[in-house]
Amino acid sequence: MRSEPEAPLPDLTLHTVCGLEELAGHGGSGVTHVLSLLDPGTPEPEAFGTYGAHARTTLHFHDCLGPGDGLVPPEPEHVAAILAFGRDLDGAGHLLVHCHYGLSRSTAALLMLFAQAEPETSPDALVARLHAVREPAWPNARMIGFADAMLGREGRLSEAVRQLHALQLRVRPHLAELLRGLGRGAEVDAAERG
């Protein structure tokens, strides 16, 4: 299914992706909108107390590729909520998206917001922009798969992310073993196939 925005999406000029430990450093940067992607049970970060007035949406799910012991994986409703957040960015000037480390859930979310806002822009160009914003990005493939379907990208967004994963493994080969240990072997296998 393809979700069509009812009105043109806002043009955000500033994007920040970060992890929990980096939040305090962005309190004075004029953040207007925040998307927090946290593990279930994680409280709202105290760092937001130093931010000026901003709109914030918080979603709770784990950074995983599927169900597991005690895990709450990203589901289509989480991705739909992220896309709805993107449609409601009215008046946004500086968007900050964060998760625990600022590498996977948050980069997947920002990529899908880019893809929603610019349906005519190629997935490769969108992934290149994401990579420029957050160089060590490793977008969560499960989240991207759901967004790919919802945005009618016909697998092209997922393929562009697979290519980014392959690049990251060439630059950081140690990630393969680490990610396999975290239950993310399917992403590694897909990246290693080409």
Biotite code that builds the C-alpha atoms (Angstrom):
import biotite.structure as struc

atoms = struc.array([
    struc.Atom([0.000, 0.000, 0.000], chain_id="A", res_id=1, res_name="MET", atom_name="CA", element="C"),
    struc.Atom([1.226, 3.498, -0.747], chain_id="A", res_id=2, res_name="ARG", atom_name="CA", element="C"),
    struc.Atom([0.587, 6.377, 1.632], chain_id="A", res_id=3, res_name="SER", atom_name="CA", element="C"),
    struc.Atom([0.008, 9.679, -0.095], chain_id="A", res_id=4, res_name="GLU", atom_name="CA", element="C"),
    struc.Atom([0.401, 12.896, 1.858], chain_id="A", res_id=5, res_name="PRO", atom_name="CA", element="C"),
    struc.Atom([-2.629, 15.165, 1.583], chain_id="A", res_id=6, res_name="GLU", atom_name="CA", element="C"),
    struc.Atom([-0.478, 18.299, 1.368], chain_id="A", res_id=7, res_name="ALA", atom_name="CA", element="C"),
    struc.Atom([3.142, 18.988, 0.447], chain_id="A", res_id=8, res_name="PRO", atom_name="CA", element="C"),
    struc.Atom([5.504, 17.945, 3.192], chain_id="A", res_id=9, res_name="LEU", atom_name="CA", element="C"),
    struc.Atom([7.581, 20.633, 4.892], chain_id="A", res_id=10, res_name="PRO", atom_name="CA", element="C"),
    struc.Atom([11.126, 21.295, 3.804], chain_id="A", res_id=11, res_name="ASP", atom_name="CA", element="C"),
    struc.Atom([13.431, 20.742, 6.743], chain_id="A", res_id=12, res_name="LEU", atom_name="CA", element="C"),
    struc.Atom([16.777, 22.399, 6.370], chain_id="A", res_id=13, res_name="THR", atom_name="CA", element="C"),
    struc.Atom([18.476, 20.990, 9.476], chain_id="A", res_id=14, res_name="LEU", atom_name="CA", element="C"),
    struc.Atom([18.598, 17.329, 10.471], chain_id="A", res_id=15, res_name="HIS", atom_name="CA", element="C"),
    struc.Atom([20.412, 15.839, 13.429], chain_id="A", res_id=16, res_name="THR", atom_name="CA", element="C"),
    struc.Atom([20.747, 12.159, 14.270], chain_id="A", res_id=17, res_name="VAL", atom_name="CA", element="C"),
    struc.Atom([22.292, 11.181, 17.567], chain_id="A", res_id=18, res_name="CYS", atom_name="CA", element="C"),
    struc.Atom([22.372, 8.742, 20.448], chain_id="A", res_id=19, res_name="GLY", atom_name="CA", element="C"),
    struc.Atom([21.307, 9.214, 24.054], chain_id="A", res_id=20, res_name="LEU", atom_name="CA", element="C"),
    struc.Atom([24.762, 10.300, 25.225], chain_id="A", res_id=21, res_name="GLU", atom_name="CA", element="C"),
    struc.Atom([24.865, 13.056, 22.597], chain_id="A", res_id=22, res_name="GLU", atom_name="CA", element="C"),
    struc.Atom([21.494, 14.634, 23.415], chain_id="A", res_id=23, res_name="LEU", atom_name="CA", element="C"),
    struc.Atom([22.853, 17.133, 25.940], chain_id="A", res_id=24, res_name="ALA", atom_name="CA", element="C"),
    struc.Atom([25.116, 18.633, 23.290], chain_id="A", res_id=25, res_name="GLY", atom_name="CA", element="C"),
    struc.Atom([22.156, 19.662, 21.120], chain_id="A", res_id=26, res_name="HIS", atom_name="CA", element="C"),
    struc.Atom([20.192, 21.617, 23.732], chain_id="A", res_id=27, res_name="GLY", atom_name="CA", element="C"),
    struc.Atom([21.299, 24.973, 22.343], chain_id="A", res_id=28, res_name="GLY", atom_name="CA", element="C"),
    struc.Atom([21.049, 24.166, 18.644], chain_id="A", res_id=29, res_name="SER", atom_name="CA", element="C"),
    struc.Atom([17.493, 25.370, 18.077], chain_id="A", res_id=30, res_name="GLY", atom_name="CA", element="C"),
    struc.Atom([15.857, 21.959, 17.781], chain_id="A", res_id=31, res_name="VAL", atom_name="CA", element="C"),
    struc.Atom([12.165, 22.417, 16.983], chain_id="A", res_id=32, res_name="THR", atom_name="CA", element="C"),
    struc.Atom([11.038, 18.784, 16.599], chain_id="A", res_id=33, res_name="HIS", atom_name="CA", element="C"),
    struc.Atom([12.282, 15.562, 18.189], chain_id="A", res_id=34, res_name="VAL", atom_name="CA", element="C"),
    struc.Atom([11.550, 11.951, 17.318], chain_id="A", res_id=35, res_name="LEU", atom_name="CA", element="C"),
    struc.Atom([12.687, 9.657, 20.147], chain_id="A", res_id=36, res_name="SER", atom_name="CA", element="C"),
    struc.Atom([12.963, 5.939, 19.414], chain_id="A", res_id=37, res_name="LEU", atom_name="CA", element="C"),
    struc.Atom([13.619, 4.183, 22.706], chain_id="A", res_id=38, res_name="LEU", atom_name="CA", element="C"),
    struc.Atom([13.702, 0.683, 24.101], chain_id="A", res_id=39, res_name="ASP", atom_name="CA", element="C"),
    struc.Atom([10.518, -0.262, 25.957], chain_id="A", res_id=40, res_name="PRO", atom_name="CA", element="C"),
    struc.Atom([10.741, 0.884, 29.575], chain_id="A", res_id=41, res_name="GLY", atom_name="CA", element="C"),
    struc.Atom([13.321, 3.588, 28.883], chain_id="A", res_id=42, res_name="THR", atom_name="CA", element="C"),
    struc.Atom([12.252, 6.883, 30.465], chain_id="A", res_id=43, res_name="PRO", atom_name="CA", element="C"),
    struc.Atom([12.237, 10.199, 28.632], chain_id="A", res_id=44, res_name="GLU", atom_name="CA", element="C"),
    struc.Atom([15.822, 11.503, 28.575], chain_id="A", res_id=45, res_name="PRO", atom_name="CA", element="C"),
    struc.Atom([16.509, 14.228, 31.126], chain_id="A", res_id=46, res_name="GLU", atom_name="CA", element="C"),
    struc.Atom([18.593, 16.115, 28.546], chain_id="A", res_id=47, res_name="ALA", atom_name="CA", element="C"),
    struc.Atom([15.386, 17.463, 26.988], chain_id="A", res_id=48, res_name="PHE", atom_name="CA", element="C"),
    struc.Atom([14.986, 19.689, 30.044], chain_id="A", res_id=49, res_name="GLY", atom_name="CA", element="C"),
    struc.Atom([17.711, 21.928, 28.599], chain_id="A", res_id=50, res_name="THR", atom_name="CA", element="C"),
    struc.Atom([16.039, 22.239, 25.194], chain_id="A", res_id=51, res_name="TYR", atom_name="CA", element="C"),
    struc.Atom([13.878, 25.181, 24.247], chain_id="A", res_id=52, res_name="GLY", atom_name="CA", element="C"),
    struc.Atom([10.249, 24.677, 23.284], chain_id="A", res_id=53, res_name="ALA", atom_name="CA", element="C"),
    struc.Atom([9.964, 21.781, 20.867], chain_id="A", res_id=54, res_name="HIS", atom_name="CA", element="C"),
    struc.Atom([7.463, 19.187, 19.691], chain_id="A", res_id=55, res_name="ALA", atom_name="CA", element="C"),
    struc.Atom([8.423, 15.627, 20.620], chain_id="A", res_id=56, res_name="ARG", atom_name="CA", element="C"),
    struc.Atom([7.089, 12.203, 19.705], chain_id="A", res_id=57, res_name="THR", atom_name="CA", element="C"),
    struc.Atom([8.371, 9.095, 21.494], chain_id="A", res_id=58, res_name="THR", atom_name="CA", element="C"),
    struc.Atom([7.999, 5.506, 20.303], chain_id="A", res_id=59, res_name="LEU", atom_name="CA", element="C"),
    struc.Atom([9.167, 2.429, 22.208], chain_id="A", res_id=60, res_name="HIS", atom_name="CA", element="C"),
    struc.Atom([10.510, -0.680, 20.461], chain_id="A", res_id=61, res_name="PHE", atom_name="CA", element="C"),
    struc.Atom([13.797, -2.564, 20.315], chain_id="A", res_id=62, res_name="HIS", atom_name="CA", element="C"),
    struc.Atom([16.417, -2.329, 17.603], chain_id="A", res_id=63, res_name="ASP", atom_name="CA", element="C"),
    struc.Atom([15.976, -5.850, 16.289], chain_id="A", res_id=64, res_name="CYS", atom_name="CA", element="C"),
    struc.Atom([14.895, -7.666, 13.157], chain_id="A", res_id=65, res_name="LEU", atom_name="CA", element="C"),
    struc.Atom([12.097, -9.755, 14.614], chain_id="A", res_id=66, res_name="GLY", atom_name="CA", element="C"),
    struc.Atom([10.497, -11.182, 17.727], chain_id="A", res_id=67, res_name="PRO", atom_name="CA", element="C"),
    struc.Atom([12.715, -12.745, 20.339], chain_id="A", res_id=68, res_name="GLY", atom_name="CA", element="C"),
    struc.Atom([12.938, -13.370, 24.042], chain_id="A", res_id=69, res_name="ASP", atom_name="CA", element="C"),
    struc.Atom([11.739, -10.146, 25.648], chain_id="A", res_id=70, res_name="GLY", atom_name="CA", element="C"),
    struc.Atom([12.087, -8.159, 22.431], chain_id="A", res_id=71, res_name="LEU", atom_name="CA", element="C"),
    struc.Atom([9.522, -5.779, 20.997], chain_id="A", res_id=72, res_name="VAL", atom_name="CA", element="C"),
    struc.Atom([10.492, -5.496, 17.324], chain_id="A", res_id=73, res_name="PRO", atom_name="CA", element="C"),
    struc.Atom([9.621, -2.578, 15.095], chain_id="A", res_id=74, res_name="PRO", atom_name="CA", element="C"),
    struc.Atom([6.219, -3.247, 13.563], chain_id="A", res_id=75, res_name="GLU", atom_name="CA", element="C"),
    struc.Atom([4.243, -1.622, 10.736], chain_id="A", res_id=76, res_name="PRO", atom_name="CA", element="C"),
    struc.Atom([2.358, 0.535, 13.250], chain_id="A", res_id=77, res_name="GLU", atom_name="CA", element="C"),
    struc.Atom([5.667, 2.013, 14.483], chain_id="A", res_id=78, res_name="HIS", atom_name="CA", element="C"),
    struc.Atom([6.683, 2.870, 10.935], chain_id="A", res_id=79, res_name="VAL", atom_name="CA", element="C"),
    struc.Atom([3.229, 4.321, 10.251], chain_id="A", res_id=80, res_name="ALA", atom_name="CA", element="C"),
    struc.Atom([3.609, 6.498, 13.365], chain_id="A", res_id=81, res_name="ALA", atom_name="CA", element="C"),
    struc.Atom([7.013, 7.731, 12.137], chain_id="A", res_id=82, res_name="ILE", atom_name="CA", element="C"),
    struc.Atom([5.531, 8.595, 8.749], chain_id="A", res_id=83, res_name="LEU", atom_name="CA", element="C"),
    struc.Atom([2.602, 10.364, 10.458], chain_id="A", res_id=84, res_name="ALA", atom_name="CA", element="C"),
    struc.Atom([5.131, 12.332, 12.521], chain_id="A", res_id=85, res_name="PHE", atom_name="CA", element="C"),
    struc.Atom([6.770, 13.364, 9.244], chain_id="A", res_id=86, res_name="GLY", atom_name="CA", element="C"),
    struc.Atom([3.472, 14.564, 7.798], chain_id="A", res_id=87, res_name="ARG", atom_name="CA", element="C"),
    struc.Atom([2.925, 16.712, 10.904], chain_id="A", res_id=88, res_name="ASP", atom_name="CA", element="C"),
    struc.Atom([6.262, 18.549, 10.811], chain_id="A", res_id=89, res_name="LEU", atom_name="CA", element="C"),
    struc.Atom([4.495, 21.826, 10.188], chain_id="A", res_id=90, res_name="ASP", atom_name="CA", element="C"),
    struc.Atom([6.783, 24.746, 10.986], chain_id="A", res_id=91, res_name="GLY", atom_name="CA", element="C"),
    struc.Atom([9.756, 22.515, 11.716], chain_id="A", res_id=92, res_name="ALA", atom_name="CA", element="C"),
    struc.Atom([13.148, 24.080, 11.285], chain_id="A", res_id=93, res_name="GLY", atom_name="CA", element="C"),
    struc.Atom([15.508, 21.656, 13.003], chain_id="A", res_id=94, res_name="HIS", atom_name="CA", element="C"),
    struc.Atom([14.577, 17.994, 13.356], chain_id="A", res_id=95, res_name="LEU", atom_name="CA", element="C"),
    struc.Atom([16.475, 15.770, 15.780], chain_id="A", res_id=96, res_name="LEU", atom_name="CA", element="C"),
    struc.Atom([15.951, 12.019, 15.580], chain_id="A", res_id=97, res_name="VAL", atom_name="CA", element="C"),
    struc.Atom([17.579, 9.824, 18.181], chain_id="A", res_id=98, res_name="HIS", atom_name="CA", element="C"),
    struc.Atom([17.698, 6.272, 19.429], chain_id="A", res_id=99, res_name="CYS", atom_name="CA", element="C"),
    struc.Atom([20.108, 4.619, 21.843], chain_id="A", res_id=100, res_name="HIS", atom_name="CA", element="C"),
    struc.Atom([23.269, 4.963, 19.745], chain_id="A", res_id=101, res_name="TYR", atom_name="CA", element="C"),
    struc.Atom([22.045, 7.056, 16.821], chain_id="A", res_id=102, res_name="GLY", atom_name="CA", element="C"),
    struc.Atom([22.957, 4.389, 14.277], chain_id="A", res_id=103, res_name="LEU", atom_name="CA", element="C"),
    struc.Atom([20.049, 2.124, 13.392], chain_id="A", res_id=104, res_name="SER", atom_name="CA", element="C"),
    struc.Atom([16.493, 3.013, 14.428], chain_id="A", res_id=105, res_name="ARG", atom_name="CA", element="C"),
    struc.Atom([17.097, 6.748, 14.140], chain_id="A", res_id=106, res_name="SER", atom_name="CA", element="C"),
    struc.Atom([18.830, 6.537, 10.762], chain_id="A", res_id=107, res_name="THR", atom_name="CA", element="C"),
    struc.Atom([16.064, 4.272, 9.434], chain_id="A", res_id=108, res_name="ALA", atom_name="CA", element="C"),
    struc.Atom([13.486, 6.812, 10.634], chain_id="A", res_id=109, res_name="ALA", atom_name="CA", element="C"),
    struc.Atom([15.246, 9.778, 9.045], chain_id="A", res_id=110, res_name="LEU", atom_name="CA", element="C"),
    struc.Atom([15.658, 7.893, 5.776], chain_id="A", res_id=111, res_name="LEU", atom_name="CA", element="C"),
    struc.Atom([11.957, 7.068, 5.607], chain_id="A", res_id=112, res_name="MET", atom_name="CA", element="C"),
    struc.Atom([11.106, 10.715, 6.350], chain_id="A", res_id=113, res_name="LEU", atom_name="CA", element="C"),
    struc.Atom([13.377, 11.775, 3.481], chain_id="A", res_id=114, res_name="PHE", atom_name="CA", element="C"),
    struc.Atom([11.734, 9.189, 1.206], chain_id="A", res_id=115, res_name="ALA", atom_name="CA", element="C"),
    struc.Atom([8.233, 10.323, 2.159], chain_id="A", res_id=116, res_name="GLN", atom_name="CA", element="C"),
    struc.Atom([9.020, 14.006, 1.678], chain_id="A", res_id=117, res_name="ALA", atom_name="CA", element="C"),
    struc.Atom([10.712, 13.448, -1.686], chain_id="A", res_id=118, res_name="GLU", atom_name="CA", element="C"),
    struc.Atom([8.906, 10.667, -3.538], chain_id="A", res_id=119, res_name="PRO", atom_name="CA", element="C"),
    struc.Atom([10.659, 11.480, -6.824], chain_id="A", res_id=120, res_name="GLU", atom_name="CA", element="C"),
    struc.Atom([14.198, 11.389, -5.382], chain_id="A", res_id=121, res_name="THR", atom_name="CA", element="C"),
    struc.Atom([16.068, 8.139, -5.958], chain_id="A", res_id=122, res_name="SER", atom_name="CA", element="C"),
    struc.Atom([16.652, 5.901, -2.955], chain_id="A", res_id=123, res_name="PRO", atom_name="CA", element="C"),
    struc.Atom([20.402, 5.958, -3.666], chain_id="A", res_id=124, res_name="ASP", atom_name="CA", element="C"),
    struc.Atom([20.427, 9.765, -3.404], chain_id="A", res_id=125, res_name="ALA", atom_name="CA", element="C"),
    struc.Atom([18.397, 9.646, -0.181], chain_id="A", res_id=126, res_name="LEU", atom_name="CA", element="C"),
    struc.Atom([20.745, 7.074, 1.356], chain_id="A", res_id=127, res_name="VAL", atom_name="CA", element="C"),
    struc.Atom([23.747, 9.180, 0.313], chain_id="A", res_id=128, res_name="ALA", atom_name="CA", element="C"),
    struc.Atom([22.189, 12.178, 2.080], chain_id="A", res_id=129, res_name="ARG", atom_name="CA", element="C"),
    struc.Atom([21.555, 10.101, 5.203], chain_id="A", res_id=130, res_name="LEU", atom_name="CA", element="C"),
    struc.Atom([25.143, 8.833, 5.119], chain_id="A", res_id=131, res_name="HIS", atom_name="CA", element="C"),
    struc.Atom([26.370, 12.439, 4.934], chain_id="A", res_id=132, res_name="ALA", atom_name="CA", element="C"),
    struc.Atom([24.229, 13.364, 7.970], chain_id="A", res_id=133, res_name="VAL", atom_name="CA", element="C"),
    struc.Atom([25.354, 10.339, 10.044], chain_id="A", res_id=134, res_name="ARG", atom_name="CA", element="C"),
    struc.Atom([28.412, 8.654, 8.572], chain_id="A", res_id=135, res_name="GLU", atom_name="CA", element="C"),
    struc.Atom([28.277, 5.399, 10.614], chain_id="A", res_id=136, res_name="PRO", atom_name="CA", element="C"),
    struc.Atom([24.567, 4.896, 9.780], chain_id="A", res_id=137, res_name="ALA", atom_name="CA", element="C"),
    struc.Atom([23.283, 1.301, 9.753], chain_id="A", res_id=138, res_name="TRP", atom_name="CA", element="C"),
    struc.Atom([19.514, 1.668, 9.187], chain_id="A", res_id=139, res_name="PRO", atom_name="CA", element="C"),
    struc.Atom([17.335, -1.081, 10.621], chain_id="A", res_id=140, res_name="ASN", atom_name="CA", element="C"),
    struc.Atom([16.371, -3.239, 7.619], chain_id="A", res_id=141, res_name="ALA", atom_name="CA", element="C"),
    struc.Atom([13.053, -4.343, 9.142], chain_id="A", res_id=142, res_name="ARG", atom_name="CA", element="C"),
    struc.Atom([11.904, -0.747, 9.556], chain_id="A", res_id=143, res_name="MET", atom_name="CA", element="C"),
    struc.Atom([13.049, 0.128, 6.047], chain_id="A", res_id=144, res_name="ILE", atom_name="CA", element="C"),
    struc.Atom([11.217, -2.889, 4.605], chain_id="A", res_id=145, res_name="GLY", atom_name="CA", element="C"),
    struc.Atom([7.937, -1.714, 6.096], chain_id="A", res_id=146, res_name="PHE", atom_name="CA", element="C"),
    struc.Atom([8.520, 1.876, 4.938], chain_id="A", res_id=147, res_name="ALA", atom_name="CA", element="C"),
    struc.Atom([9.503, 0.676, 1.471], chain_id="A", res_id=148, res_name="ASP", atom_name="CA", element="C"),
    struc.Atom([6.116, -1.035, 1.111], chain_id="A", res_id=149, res_name="ALA", atom_name="CA", element="C"),
    struc.Atom([4.117, 1.825, 2.659], chain_id="A", res_id=150, res_name="MET", atom_name="CA", element="C"),
    struc.Atom([5.762, 4.401, 0.421], chain_id="A", res_id=151, res_name="LEU", atom_name="CA", element="C"),
    struc.Atom([5.448, 2.299, -2.737], chain_id="A", res_id=152, res_name="GLY", atom_name="CA", element="C"),
    struc.Atom([9.216, 2.179, -3.304], chain_id="A", res_id=153, res_name="ARG", atom_name="CA", element="C"),
    struc.Atom([8.988, -1.423, -4.597], chain_id="A", res_id=154, res_name="GLU", atom_name="CA", element="C"),
    struc.Atom([12.072, -2.675, -2.765], chain_id="A", res_id=155, res_name="GLY", atom_name="CA", element="C"),
    struc.Atom([14.359, 0.074, -4.033], chain_id="A", res_id=156, res_name="ARG", atom_name="CA", element="C"),
    struc.Atom([14.737, 1.728, -0.633], chain_id="A", res_id=157, res_name="LEU", atom_name="CA", element="C"),
    struc.Atom([15.643, -1.619, 0.934], chain_id="A", res_id=158, res_name="SER", atom_name="CA", element="C"),
    struc.Atom([18.182, -2.270, -1.817], chain_id="A", res_id=159, res_name="GLU", atom_name="CA", element="C"),
    struc.Atom([19.819, 1.118, -1.297], chain_id="A", res_id=160, res_name="ALA", atom_name="CA", element="C"),
    struc.Atom([20.084, 0.382, 2.429], chain_id="A", res_id=161, res_name="VAL", atom_name="CA", element="C"),
    struc.Atom([21.580, -3.038, 1.679], chain_id="A", res_id=162, res_name="ARG", atom_name="CA", element="C"),
    struc.Atom([24.238, -1.259, -0.401], chain_id="A", res_id=163, res_name="GLN", atom_name="CA", element="C"),
    struc.Atom([24.941, 1.112, 2.515], chain_id="A", res_id=164, res_name="LEU", atom_name="CA", element="C"),
    struc.Atom([25.290, -1.875, 4.832], chain_id="A", res_id=165, res_name="HIS", atom_name="CA", element="C"),
    struc.Atom([27.776, -3.414, 2.372], chain_id="A", res_id=166, res_name="ALA", atom_name="CA", element="C"),
    struc.Atom([29.774, -0.175, 2.339], chain_id="A", res_id=167, res_name="LEU", atom_name="CA", element="C"),
    struc.Atom([29.802, -0.034, 6.127], chain_id="A", res_id=168, res_name="GLN", atom_name="CA", element="C"),
    struc.Atom([31.123, -3.619, 6.291], chain_id="A", res_id=169, res_name="LEU", atom_name="CA", element="C"),
    struc.Atom([33.948, -2.711, 3.904], chain_id="A", res_id=170, res_name="ARG", atom_name="CA", element="C"),
    struc.Atom([34.847, 0.303, 6.052], chain_id="A", res_id=171, res_name="VAL", atom_name="CA", element="C"),
    struc.Atom([34.217, -1.426, 9.395], chain_id="A", res_id=172, res_name="ARG", atom_name="CA", element="C"),
    struc.Atom([34.627, -5.197, 8.879], chain_id="A", res_id=173, res_name="PRO", atom_name="CA", element="C"),
    struc.Atom([34.458, -5.802, 12.644], chain_id="A", res_id=174, res_name="HIS", atom_name="CA", element="C"),
    struc.Atom([30.745, -4.929, 12.495], chain_id="A", res_id=175, res_name="LEU", atom_name="CA", element="C"),
    struc.Atom([29.879, -8.281, 10.924], chain_id="A", res_id=176, res_name="ALA", atom_name="CA", element="C"),
    struc.Atom([30.694, -10.299, 14.035], chain_id="A", res_id=177, res_name="GLU", atom_name="CA", element="C"),
    struc.Atom([29.215, -7.685, 16.368], chain_id="A", res_id=178, res_name="LEU", atom_name="CA", element="C"),
    struc.Atom([25.929, -7.506, 14.456], chain_id="A", res_id=179, res_name="LEU", atom_name="CA", element="C"),
    struc.Atom([25.659, -11.288, 14.191], chain_id="A", res_id=180, res_name="ARG", atom_name="CA", element="C"),
    struc.Atom([26.046, -11.437, 17.967], chain_id="A", res_id=181, res_name="GLY", atom_name="CA", element="C"),
    struc.Atom([23.178, -8.966, 18.297], chain_id="A", res_id=182, res_name="LEU", atom_name="CA", element="C"),
    struc.Atom([20.842, -11.093, 16.152], chain_id="A", res_id=183, res_name="GLY", atom_name="CA", element="C"),
    struc.Atom([21.304, -8.908, 13.074], chain_id="A", res_id=184, res_name="ARG", atom_name="CA", element="C"),
    struc.Atom([22.940, -11.598, 10.935], chain_id="A", res_id=185, res_name="GLY", atom_name="CA", element="C"),
    struc.Atom([20.292, -11.322, 8.206], chain_id="A", res_id=186, res_name="ALA", atom_name="CA", element="C"),
    struc.Atom([21.420, -7.758, 7.485], chain_id="A", res_id=187, res_name="GLU", atom_name="CA", element="C"),
    struc.Atom([25.063, -8.850, 7.379], chain_id="A", res_id=188, res_name="VAL", atom_name="CA", element="C"),
    struc.Atom([24.289, -11.791, 5.090], chain_id="A", res_id=189, res_name="ASP", atom_name="CA", element="C"),
    struc.Atom([22.342, -9.562, 2.709], chain_id="A", res_id=190, res_name="ALA", atom_name="CA", element="C"),
    struc.Atom([25.147, -6.989, 2.650], chain_id="A", res_id=191, res_name="ALA", atom_name="CA", element="C"),
    struc.Atom([27.807, -9.623, 2.033], chain_id="A", res_id=192, res_name="GLU", atom_name="CA", element="C"),
    struc.Atom([25.913, -11.002, -0.979], chain_id="A", res_id=193, res_name="ARG", atom_name="CA", element="C"),
    struc.Atom([26.786, -7.919, -2.956], chain_id="A", res_id=194, res_name="GLY", atom_name="CA", element="C"),
])
